């Protein structure tokens, strides 16, 4: 398939364009001395997806810039002056993707030495996509009529086969995912033409993976009820705490929940008093000298201000709620 056609028509294609995939891409219209050498690139698109992110949109609502086969093809299209061609692709299974389901990461970790008691996040390792790419490269190295075009660390290969048949066999040898031979389709095929054309592969090498949590900062510890209530109705936050609320982080949402909680009815006067929040960062400031940590900012919120924040926190749409909260916090 023509590289330019793929970039212009598969940007929103979930089947192939937005996938994490192994690929074979080669430049076109090279000088005769190089055209006969059948150079091609073999690698993986999406290997750096190591965070739990939503690949469809960003936090601000803009289009996601997450790495995919489309973004990798666009890079090659910009670099190949004479154009190029996508020869084949192997869409990797969903298990290689770290979804936004929780603060965990699945990796292929290095073997532990005896006495190594470090937590899993401290060990060196690779994502499943990178591990499958290494298997792909090993298969290419073992294939006859294929060799590295440069050093072993470069993804450029060359072959004596104009059809790149052995390279396609090496890609299928990975054995996990849905394989697409794009040379069997028209160079200007539409995304709908690929539906049902993939060959589902099973088997292959079993990866020994480990799912572990990410390293947590002490500042991300959960707020406790003992830090909430005071008698003067003052909310004590540091500048960093306010910024976390504006950025809608996990701790920021916890702080906002404590600020906007329904006020309690006092037993004596019957008047309503707003909750007080003293974050862990502010508590540390109280226990240390002022020269060691920044002085916390005291924010006094009226009942109307707390009501505005409470109303802004309502709703099911996370992005709209974040924007409403940010507007409400702008005047603090």
C-alpha positions in Angstrom: 0.0 0.0 0.0 1.3 3.4 -0.9 2.7 5.2 2.1 1.2 8.6 1.3 -2.3 7.1 0.7 -2.1 5.4 4.1 -1.1 8.6 6.0 -3.9 10.6 4.3 -6.7 8.0 4.8 -5.9 5.9 7.8 -5.5 8.6 10.5 -8.7 7.6 12.3 -8.8 3.9 11.4 -9.0 1.9 14.5 -8.3 -1.5 12.8 -4.9 -0.6 11.5 -4.1 3.1 11.6 -4.4 3.6 15.3 -3.0 0.2 16.3 0.1 -0.9 18.0 1.8 -3.1 15.3 4.9 -4.6 13.9 5.5 -3.4 10.4 7.6 -3.8 7.2 8.0 -0.5 5.3 10.3 0.2 2.4 11.3 3.3 0.5 10.4 3.7 -3.2 12.1 5.1 -6.3 15.6 4.9 -5.0 18.6 5.2 -7.3 19.2 2.0 -9.4 22.3 1.1 -7.3 20.1 1.0 -4.2 16.7 -0.1 -5.6 18.0 -3.6 -6.4 19.1 -4.1 -2.9 15.5 -4.1 -1.6 16.1 -2.1 1.6 13.3 -2.1 4.1 12.6 -1.1 7.7 11.2 -3.6 10.3 10.1 -2.4 13.7 7.2 -1.7 16.0 4.9 1.3 16.3 3.6 2.0 19.8 6.5 0.6 21.8 6.6 3.5 24.2 3.1 3.1 25.4 4.1 2.5 29.0 1.6 4.8 30.7 -2.0 4.2 31.5 -3.5 6.7 29.0 -6.6 7.0 26.9 -5.4 6.6 23.3 -8.5 8.2 21.8 -8.3 11.7 23.3 -6.1 13.8 25.5 -7.1 15.3 28.9 -7.8 18.6 27.2 -10.1 16.9 24.6 -7.6 17.2 21.7 -6.7 14.4 19.4 -4.4 11.9 21.0 -0.7 11.9 20.0 -0.2 8.4 21.2 2.2 6.4 19.1 0.6 4.2 16.5 1.2 2.7 13.0 -0.3 5.8 11.5 2.1 8.1 13.3 5.1 5.9 12.4 4.0 5.8 8.8 3.7 9.6 8.8 7.3 9.9 10.1 8.6 7.7 7.2 6.5 9.6 4.7 8.2 12.8 5.8 11.7 11.2 5.6 11.3 9.2 2.4 11.7 11.9 -0.3 10.6 9.6 -3.1 7.8 8.0 -1.2 7.4 4.5 0.2 5.2 1.5 0.6 3.8 -0.4 3.6 4.5 -4.1 2.8 2.9 -5.9 5.8 1.8 -5.2 9.3 1.0 -7.4 12.3 -1.5 -5.8 14.7 -0.5 -6.8 18.2 -3.2 -8.2 20.6 -4.8 -5.9 23.2 -2.7 -7.5 25.9 0.3 -5.5 24.8 -1.5 -2.2 25.6 -1.4 -0.7 29.1 -5.0 0.5 29.4 -6.3 3.3 31.7 -7.8 0.7 34.0 -5.5 1.3 36.9 -2.0 2.4 38.0 -0.3 -0.8 36.8 2.2 -1.7 34.1 2.9 -5.0 32.4 6.5 -5.6 31.4 9.0 -8.3 30.6 11.5 -7.9 33.4 15.1 -8.8 33.6 15.9 -12.0 35.6 16.5 -11.3 39.3 19.9 -12.2 40.7 20.1 -14.0 44.0 19.5 -11.6 46.9 17.9 -8.9 44.7 14.9 -7.7 46.6 14.1 -4.6 44.8 10.5 -3.9 43.9 9.4 -4.8 40.4 9.2 -1.2 39.2 12.9 -0.7 40.0 14.0 -3.6 37.7 15.0 -3.0 34.1 12.6 -4.4 31.5 10.7 -3.8 28.3 7.1 -3.5 27.3 5.5 -6.5 25.6 5.6 -4.6 22.2 9.3 -4.2 22.5 9.8 -7.9 23.4 7.8 -9.0 20.4 9.8 -6.6 18.2 13.0 -8.4 19.4 11.5 -11.7 18.5 10.7 -10.3 15.0 14.3 -9.1 14.5 15.7 -12.5 15.6 13.5 -14.2 13.1 14.7 -11.8 10.4 18.4 -12.5 11.4 17.8 -16.2 11.0 16.0 -16.0 7.7 18.0 -16.9 4.5 18.5 -14.1 1.9 18.0 -11.4 4.5 20.7 -9.5 6.4 21.1 -6.3 8.3 21.8 -3.3 6.1 24.0 -1.7 8.7 24.8 -2.7 12.3 22.8 -5.0 14.5 21.3 -2.1 16.4 19.7 -0.5 13.3 16.3 -1.6 11.9 17.4 -1.4 8.3 17.4 -4.7 6.5 18.0 -5.8 2.9 17.1 -8.9 0.9 17.6 -10.4 -2.5 13.9 -11.0 -2.8 12.0 -8.1 -4.5 8.7 -9.5 -3.0 10.2 -9.6 0.5 8.6 -13.1 1.0 11.0 -14.2 3.7 10.5 -10.9 5.6 6.8 -11.6 5.6 7.4 -15.1 6.9 9.5 -13.7 9.7 6.7 -11.3 10.7 4.2 -14.1 10.8 6.6 -16.2 12.9 6.0 -13.8 15.8 2.7 -15.7 16.1 0.6 -13.2 18.0 -1.9 -10.7 16.5 -3.6 -10.1 13.2 -1.5 -10.2 10.1 -2.1 -8.0 7.0 -0.3 -8.5 3.7 -0.9 -5.1 2.2 0.8 -6.0 -1.1 -2.2 -8.2 -1.9 -4.5 -5.1 -1.8 -4.6 -2.1 -4.2 -2.2 0.6 -3.4 -5.1 3.0 -2.8 -7.3 0.6 -0.8 -9.8 2.3 1.6 -9.8 1.4 5.3 -13.1 -0.6 4.8 -11.3 -2.8 2.3 -9.2 -4.3 5.1 -12.2 -5.5 7.2 -12.0 -9.3 7.3 -8.7 -9.4 5.4 -6.5 -10.0 8.4 -5.1 -13.4 9.3 -5.4 -14.1 13.0 -2.2 -15.8 14.3 -2.0 -17.8 17.5 0.8 -19.6 19.3 4.2 -18.1 19.1 6.6 -17.6 22.0 5.0 -17.1 25.4 6.3 -14.0 27.2 7.0 -14.2 30.9 5.4 -10.9 32.0 5.0 -9.2 35.3 2.2 -6.7 36.2 3.3 -4.3 38.9 2.4 -0.9 40.3 4.3 2.3 39.6 6.5 4.1 42.1 4.4 6.4 44.3 5.5 9.7 45.7 4.8 10.3 49.4 2.8 13.4 48.4 0.3 11.1 46.7 -0.7 9.3 49.9 -4.4 9.4 50.6 -5.9 12.1 52.8 -7.3 10.9 56.1 -10.3 12.0 58.1 -8.1 13.3 60.9 -6.8 16.0 58.6 -10.2 17.4 57.6 -12.1 19.3 60.4 -11.1 22.5 62.1 -13.2 25.0 64.0 -12.4 28.2 62.1 -13.7 27.0 58.7 -10.4 27.6 57.0 -9.1 25.5 54.1 -5.3 25.2 54.3 -3.6 24.3 51.0 -0.2 24.8 49.5 0.3 26.2 46.0 1.1 22.7 44.8 -2.2 21.4 46.2 -4.2 24.1 44.4 -2.4 23.2 41.1 -3.2 19.5 41.6 -6.9 20.4 41.9 -6.7 22.5 38.8 -5.0 19.7 36.9 -7.6 17.1 38.1 -5.0 14.7 39.5 -5.8 11.8 41.8 -4.8 13.8 44.9 -6.4 16.9 43.5 -9.8 15.1 43.2 -9.4 13.9 46.8 -8.7 17.5 48.0 -11.7 18.8 46.0 -13.9 16.1 47.5 -13.0 17.2 51.0 -13.6 20.9 50.2 -16.9 20.4 48.5 -18.4 17.9 50.9 -21.8 18.9 52.3 -21.3 21.2 55.3 -22.3 19.9 58.7 -25.0 21.3 60.9 -23.7 22.5 64.3 -25.5 21.3 67.3 -25.4 24.6 69.2 -26.1 27.4 66.8 -27.7 25.5 63.9 -25.5 27.3 61.4 -23.5 25.6 58.7 -19.8 25.3 58.8 -17.7 24.3 55.8 -15.1 21.5 56.1 -11.4 22.3 56.6 -8.7 20.6 54.7 -5.1 20.4 55.9 -3.1 18.4 53.3 -0.1 16.3 54.2 2.1 18.8 52.6 0.7 21.5 54.9 1.0 19.2 57.8 4.7 18.6 57.0 5.2 22.4 56.9 3.8 22.7 60.4 6.2 20.1 61.7 9.3 21.6 60.1 11.0 25.0 60.1 9.8 27.6 57.6 13.1 27.4 55.8 12.7 23.8 54.9 9.4 23.9 53.1 7.2 26.6 51.6 4.8 28.4 53.9 1.3 27.1 53.1 -1.3 29.4 51.6 -4.4 29.9 53.7 -7.5 30.0 51.5 -10.7 31.2 53.1 -13.7 30.0 51.2 -17.2 31.5 51.8 -20.3 29.4 51.8 -21.1 30.7 48.3 -17.6 29.8 47.0 -17.9 26.3 48.5 -21.3 25.9 46.8 -19.8 27.0 43.5 -17.1 24.3 43.8 -19.6 21.7 44.8 -21.8 22.5 41.8 -18.8 22.4 39.5 -17.9 19.0 40.8 -21.3 17.6 39.7 -21.8 15.8 36.4 -20.7 12.7 34.5 -18.4 14.3 31.9 -14.9 14.3 33.4 -13.6 16.9 31.0 -16.4 19.4 31.4 -16.3 18.9 35.2 -12.5 19.6 35.1 -13.1 22.8 33.2 -15.8 24.0 35.5 -13.6 23.3 38.5 -10.7 25.2 36.9 -12.9 28.2 36.3 -14.2 28.1 39.9 -10.6 27.9 41.2 -9.4 30.8 39.0 -10.7 33.3 41.5 -9.2 31.7 44.6 
